[in-house]
Amino acid sequence: MRVCVVGTGYVGLTTGVSLAFLGHDVTCVDLDQAKVDLLSGGRSPIYEPHMDAMLADSAERLNFTTDYSKAVPDAEVVFIAVQTPSLPDGNPDLTYLRSAAESVGEHIDGEFTVVVNKSTVPIGSSNWVDSILRESFERAHERRSDGEFSVASNPEFLRQGAAIQDTLYPDRVVVGSDNPRSLDVLNRLYRTILNQTFTPPTYLPRPADLGAVPMVSTDLASAELIKYAANAFLALKISFANEIGQLAGRVGADIKQVTRGIGLDTRIGSRFLQSGIGWGGSCFGKDTAALIATAAEYHHEMPIVSAARTVNQLQRRLVVDRLLDELRILKGRRIGLLGLAFKPDTDDLRDAPALDIARMLVERGARIRLHDPVAADRFRREQPALVEYLTDDVEDVFDDSDAVVLVTEWAQYLDLDWGKLASLMRTAVILDGRHTLDRERLTKLGYRYLTPTGR
C-alpha cells in the first residue's frame, strides 16, 4: 500500500520504517530539513536498537521529504505522528497536530484516504481533526468533501528501546473509526502483522510463543481512551511498587522479593512492577496529566492517577534525602550519577529522573559528575546548564567521590570493574536507584550499598 507518515520522531519514524520493511511504499514528511537529510542518508536522528539496520533494509521503499505535495496526494493511508507536549495546565499542546491536519487536508487528492491519528491526543481529537481536514480540503479544492477521506485512531504502545520489536510483534493492534471502510483499509495494512506472515529480520527474530495478533476495532473515543488508560495503568503499577518499596524499607523487608512474590500472581504480573527511582520519558507524565485534565473538563476527578504522579516525583527526592542521611552534609561532597537517559537503550532525556536529581544536588552545594554511554551528545545539546558536569570517562564519576548513584541501568554499568572503581572513591558508597546491582558482591568489594528506600 502507499503510506504517508507525518512526523519522524520516535513514533513516526518507527511506524514508517517498519511498514516499509513489511513491503509498503512509505514517504515520511518532516519540516526539519536537517533531519530529512540525515534520514535520506540512511542515518537515524534518534538512538533506537535496530533502527539503522531497518533503515538500510527498507531503503528501496522508504523516502523522506519536507514537501506534503510529494507524500499525501497518492497515499491510501496518512499517519499523523507529531508531538503533543504538555501545556502548563496538563492539557496537550495540539499546535503541531492542527498544522499537520491542515497541510494533509490541503493535499488530499485520492479516491479515498484514511487519515490516522497516531499521536497521543485527548478524547474527541479525532472529531476535531476531521473538522480541520474538511475545512482545509474545502479551501484548497473549492468544494465540499464527498467521501474522499475518513479519520481513524490507531494509538501506539511502543516502549522506547524496544520500539521496532513492539511494532512488528505487538500484543494487540487498536484501531478506532466510525467508518467501516477505514477499518477495512487498516486491516489490510496490518494484515501481515496480525497474521505474522512476514519474514522477520535476522537481527530481530519472531518470539517463539507469538501467534496471531488480535486487532481491537472500536469507535474513535474508545480507541483514544484505551491509549491513555493503558499508560496510566502502567504508571500506577510502577508507583505502587515504589510506594510499597518505601514501606519495605521501614519494616526491613526486601522490595525485590516482595515484588517478585506478588508479580508471580498471574492477575498482577511482573512487568512494570520494579521499585526504583520512578518513571520518566515523554509518555507517562504527559499522558497522566492529560487524562486528569480531560476528566476535569467533565467535572470528574482521578485521585488514583494523581497519587501515582505524586509518588513518582517523591522517588527522585528520596535519592537526595537518602544521600543526605548517609553523608550528613551534601555541600562540597562529590557525587557521581551513572545514567542520564530516562531508561536504557534510548538517548531520550525527556522527564529523565537524572536531570531532577542532578539539579537538586547542585542546589544543595554538591559537586556532581555525570555520565551516560549513549545520551551524552543529546545531553550536550539539550542541557547546557549542566554540561560542565558531564564526563565521557566513567572512571571520573568514581574518582574522589563520596557517593555514586546508579540512575539508569545500562548493561554497560552492570559489567564495570567495581573492585577497581571502589579504590578510586573517597568513600565507597553506592546508591542503587534501580535495584539491579548485586548487593552481596558489592558489599564484599567494600561498598556501602544503599537504595532510595533504605533496604
N, C-alpha and C positions, 0 to 999 in steps of 0.2 A: 504494500500500500504506500501511498505518498503522504508523508507526515511532515508537519512543521512543528518545531518546538521553539517557543519564545522564552528566552532566558537561558543562560548557560551556567547557572550556579550549581550547587550540589544536585538538586532535584532535576533541573532541566538537562544538564549535561549527562547525568546518569541515564535518564529516560531516553535521550536522543541516541547515545552511543549504544545502549542495549537494544533498542528497536532496530537500529541499523545492523547490528550483529545478527539479529534474527531474520534479516533479509528485506526489511522495509527500506524505502528510499527516504532519507531524512535530511531536512535542511533546518539548521538551528539559527535563530536570529538573536543577535545581541547588539546593543547600541555602542558597546565598548569596542572600538576598533582594535585596540591593542590586544584584547582578549581574543577577538576573532582571528587576528593574525597569528597569535600563538597557537590556537586550536587548528587553524588551517595548516600549520606546520607540523601537526601531529603531537603537540605538547600540551599537557593539561595545566590549567592555571591553579588547580587545587590538588592537594595530596589525597589520593584515594587508592587503596590497593587495587591493582589490575587495570586501572583506568588507562594507562599508557598502552598496555597490550591490547585493550579493547579498541582504542582509537586506531591502532595500526590494523587490527583485523577488520574494522568497519570502514576503512578509508574510502573504498570504492563506492559506498552507498551513503556517505555522510559528508555534508557540506556546511559551511559556516558563512554567514553574511550579516551585514548591518542593515540590509535593504529588505523591508517587508514585501516589496513587489516581486522579489525573487523567490519568496518562500511560501506565501499564503495562497495566491490565486489557484494553483493546481493541487493544493493539499486536500486530501479527504478528511484528515484529522489535524486539528491545530491544538497543541497543548500550550496553555499559558502557565509558565512556571517561574514567575517573577517573585522577588522578595516582598514580604508583607511585614516589615518590622513593627515593633510595638510603639504606640504613642504613649505619652505620659499617663493617660488615663487607663491604659491597659488594652484599649482597642487597637487592632492592627491598622497600620497606615496603608491605605488602598490606592495611594497615588500612582504607584507603578502598575498596578492592576488596571486602573482606569485607562492609563496611557496605552497599555498593551491592547486592551479591548478596543479602544478607538482605532488604533492602527490596523488591527485584524479586520474589524468591520469595514474599514475603508477599502481593503484589498481583497475581500472575499469575492470570488468570481467563478465559482464552480457550480455544478448541478446540485450538490448537497455536501455541506461541510459540517462536521461535528467539532465544535469549539469546546475544549475540555479545560475546566478549572483544575489545574494540578497544584497551584499554590494553596496553602492553608488559609482559608478565608472564613469570615463569620457566616453563621447560618443565614441563608437568604441571599448570599452574594451572587449565586448563580442567576437568580432572577434579575439582580441589579446589572450583572454583566450582560445578560440578554438584552436589557433595555439600551445599554450603551452600544452594543453591537448594532442594534436596529437603527438607532439614531445616526450612527456613523455610516452605516450602509446606505441609508436613505439620502444623506447629504452627498455621498460620493457618487451614487448611481442615479440620483434624482427620481427615485421611485420607491414604493414600499417593498419591503422584502416579502417574498412569497414562497416560503419553504426552502430558501437557499441554505439555511444553517439551523442548527439546534445546539443548545448548550447542555453540557453534561458535567458532572463532578466525578473526578477519579482521584481520590486522595492517595498520597504516598505514605508508606510505612517503612521508610528506609532508616537503617542505622548507619551513621557515618562511620567509616572504617569497614563496613560490610555492605555498602550500597548496591554494588553490582550483584553480589550474591543475593541480596534481598529482592532485587528486580527480576532476576532470572528464576529464582526458586522461592517465591513468596509463600506466606501462609495462606493468603487469600488475595483476590483482586476485587476491590469495591468500586462499583460504577453506579452513579445515580443519574437518572434522567426521567423526564416526563414524556419523552418521545421514544416509542418503541424502535423506530428506525435507528436512532442514535445507539441504543443498546445493541442492536444487531451489528452495527459498524464496529463498535468497540469489542464485541465478542469475536469478530473476525480478526481484528488487530491483535488481540491477545491469545488467539487460539493455540499457537504453538507453546505458549507458556502454560495455558490452562491444561493442555493435554501432555505437556512435557515431551513434545515430539522433535524438538530441535537438537542438533548435535552440540553438546556442551563444549566450552573452551577447555583445552587441555590443562590450563592453569587454574581452572575453577570447576572441578567435576561436579556432576549432579549428586546430591546427597542420596545415599543408598536407600533410605527409607521414604523417599519422596514419591508420592503417587500423583494422581490428578489434582490440580489446584482448584479449589472452589471459587466460583465467581458469585459475589453478592450483588444482585441487581436490585436497586431500590429507588425511591424518589430522591429528588435533589436535596431536600432538607435533611433527610436521614443520612445520606452519604456524607454531608458536611459535618453532621454531629458525630458520626462514627469516628472521624479523624480526631476531633477534639476529645471525645470520650476516651479513646484509646491512649492518647498521650497523657491525659490527666490521670488515668488509672496507673500507668507505668510510673508516673511521678509520685503518685500516692504510695505505691509499693516501695519505692526507694526511701521515701521519707518515713514510712512506717518502720522499715528496717533500721533507719538511723535513730528514730525515737526509742525503739526497743534497745538499740545499742547504748544509748545514754543510760537507760535503766540498768542494763547489764553491767556497765562499768561501776555503778554504785553498789550493786549487790554482789559483785565479784564473779559474775557469770561470763562465759566466753561467747561473744556475739557470733563468732563464726560457727560454733557448734549449735547455737540457738537457731540461726537462720537455716542451717543445714537440716536441723530436726524438723522445722516447720515446712521447709521447702520441699521435702520428700512427700508431703501430702499432695496428692495429685490435684486436689481442689485449689491449692495455693501455687505450687510450682516454684522452682528455684531461681528462675530468671528474673532479673531486676530486683533481687532481694538481698543485695550486698550492702552492708553498712560501710560507711566511709565519709568522705568529705561532701558528698551530695552530688546532684546533677547540675550540669551546665549545658552549654550549646545553645543553638538557635531555636529549639523546638519547645522543650518542656516549659521554660519560663514564659515564653511568648504565648504559647497555646493555653496554658492555665490562666494567664492574665486575661486573654481574650474570652475564655469561657466564662470567667467571673463577670467580665464587663458585659457580655451578651446576656447573661442571666439577669444582671441588674436592669437592663432595658425592659425586661419582662417582670420587674419587681420581685425577683427571686434571688435568694442568697445561696451561696455554695460554700458553707463553712468547712467542709472536709477538704475541698480543693484549696481553700485559703490557708488552712492549717498546714497542708503539705508544703506550701510555699514558705511559710514561716519557719518550719523545721529545717528546710533546705538552707535558708540563709543562716540559721543558727549554726549549722555544721561548720561553716567557714570560720565563724568567730571562735568556735570551740578549739580550732587548731591553735590560734593565737593564745587563747586562755590556757591551754594545756602547756604551751611553751613557757608562759609566764609562771605557771605553778611550778614547773620544773627548774627554770633558770632564775626565778625570783625577780630578776631585773632584765629587761629587754634592751634598754638604752645601751648602745655600744656593743651589744652582742652581735656576733657574726652568725647568720643563719642562712643556710642554703635550701633552695627549693628545686626538687627534681621533677620536671614536667611542667609545661605551660599550657599545652592544648587541653581542651576540656575532657578529652578521653584519648586513649591510644589509637593509632592508625588513622589519625587525621591531623591536619595543621590548623584546625578551626579554633579560634580564640574567643569566640562569642560567648559571653557569660561564663568564662572559664574560672573555676574556683581559685586557681593560682593567682589571678590578677587581683582579686579582692584580698587574698591573704598577703600578697606582696605589699599592697598599699597599706594595709593595717599595720604590718611590721615596720614599714618606713615611717608611718605616722608616730609609732611608739619609739622611734630612735634606733631601731636595729639596722645593722649593716647587712644587706642581703646579697646573695649571688644566685642567679637564675640560669637554668639550663633546660634545653629540650632538644632531642635528637632530630626533630623534623620541623617543628614550628618556629624555629629561631628566625628565619628570614621573614616570615609573616609578622612575627613579633616586632622586628625592627621597623617594619613599615607602619604597623598599626598602634604601637605603644611607645611613642617617642619619649614620654616622660619616664619610662622605666628602662630604657635601652642601656643606660650606663651600668646597670646591674647584671646585664647579660654576659655570659661567657660561653665559648664554644668548647671548652675543655672541662669535662665532667669532674676532673680532679680539683679544679678551682672551687667547686661547690663545697668540697670537704676540707680544703686546705685552711687550717687555723680556725675552723668553725666551731661554734658552741653547740650547734644542733643542725641536723639536716632533716627536711620533711619530704617524704615521697608523696607527691601530689597526683601525678599521672603515672599509671602503672605500665609504662612502656616495657616491652620484653627486654630491651637492652639494659634496663636498670636492674632487672632481676638477676642478670648474669654478671654484674660488676664484681671486681675483686674486692669484696667487702673487708677482708682482713687487711689488705694494704691501705685501703681508704680510712679505716679506723685509726691507723697510725698517723695520718695527716691531721686529724682533728684535735682541737684543744680539749674538748670533752666529747667523748663518743656517744652522743645522744641521737637516736634515730626515731622520728615520729612517722609511723606507717599510716598514712592517711587513707589507704585503700585496703588494709588488712590482707596484703598479698605477699609480704616478705616472710621469711622463715624465722619466726621469733626465737626458736631454740638455737638455731645456728648462729644468729647474730648475737645472742646473749653469750654464747661460748666464745665468740670473737671479741668480746669485751664491750659490746654496745649496751647502753641503757635503752631498752626498747619501749616505746610509747605508742599509744593510739589516741585519736581525738577524745575518746570517751574514758580513757584511763585503763583499759584492760585489753 
